[in-house]
Amino acid sequence: MTYRQVGDYQIPNLQLENEGEKTLGKYGRMRRAFLEQNNPMLLNDMILTESLFPHLWEIEETAKARVEFLMEQYLKDSPAPDKETQQMAWVQHMNSLKAQAEEVVMTELINS
């Protein structure tokens, strides 16, 4: 291992493997915040083993797919009003369905 001198200290030259491959989306950032607040030991372990970002990317992809799937299911169960004649009712309905889907994803993936 090589070191660099910074003032009076020798700091190891460490290079992370998973640095900067993808950016984190909404759900990945929410999962990281949950781990910081509720399980900091697991978060530190994942950082040291470099498994944090692959985990967060997997959560991000899974959460997006789950929200899309739930939105389709909810639209089948409760069709939206006509978008041409009732724009505000359509927006309200779609926002309500998305909020329901995101609540399920939060419970199943983010906060578990």
WOZILIN-V514342 format. One record per pair of residues at least 12 apart in sequence whose ideal C-beta (glycine too) atoms are under 8 Angstrom apart, sorted by sequence separation. I is the first residue (numbers start at 0). J is the second residue. D is the distance in Angstrom with one decimal. If there is no record, write none. Layout:
i:I j:J d:D
i:I j:J d:D
//
This chain:
i:0 j:12 d:7.4
i:80 j:92 d:6.1
i:79 j:92 d:4.7
i:79 j:93 d:6.1
i:77 j:92 d:7.6
i:79 j:96 d:7.9
i:77 j:96 d:7.2
i:31 j:51 d:7.6
i:74 j:96 d:6.7
i:73 j:96 d:4.5
i:30 j:54 d:7.8
i:31 j:55 d:5.9
i:30 j:55 d:5.8
i:70 j:96 d:5.8
i:73 j:99 d:6.3
i:28 j:55 d:8.0
i:70 j:97 d:6.5
i:73 j:100 d:6.6
i:27 j:55 d:3.9
i:30 j:58 d:4.7
i:23 j:52 d:7.8
i:27 j:56 d:6.5
i:30 j:59 d:8.0
i:69 j:99 d:7.4
i:70 j:100 d:5.3
i:21 j:52 d:8.0
i:27 j:58 d:5.8
i:66 j:97 d:7.3
i:69 j:100 d:3.8
i:17 j:49 d:5.7
i:20 j:52 d:7.3
i:23 j:55 d:5.7
i:26 j:58 d:5.9
i:27 j:59 d:4.0
i:16 j:49 d:5.7
i:23 j:56 d:7.5
i:26 j:59 d:4.9
i:15 j:49 d:6.2
i:25 j:59 d:7.8
i:66 j:100 d:4.8
i:69 j:103 d:6.0
i:17 j:52 d:4.6
i:21 j:56 d:5.8
i:24 j:59 d:4.7
i:65 j:100 d:7.6
i:66 j:101 d:6.2
i:69 j:104 d:7.5
i:17 j:53 d:6.4
i:20 j:56 d:7.9
i:23 j:59 d:6.6
i:26 j:62 d:3.7
i:26 j:63 d:6.9
i:65 j:103 d:7.5
i:66 j:104 d:5.6
i:24 j:63 d:7.3
i:65 j:104 d:5.2
i:62 j:104 d:4.9
i:65 j:107 d:7.2
i:65 j:108 d:6.9
i:62 j:108 d:5.2
i:61 j:108 d:6.1
i:62 j:109 d:7.0
i:58 j:108 d:5.8
i:58 j:109 d:7.1
i:37 j:110 d:8.0
i:29 j:105 d:7.5
i:33 j:109 d:5.7
i:33 j:110 d:5.6
i:26 j:104 d:7.1
i:30 j:108 d:7.4
i:30 j:109 d:5.2
i:29 j:109 d:5.0
i:26 j:108 d:7.2
i:26 j:109 d:6.4
//
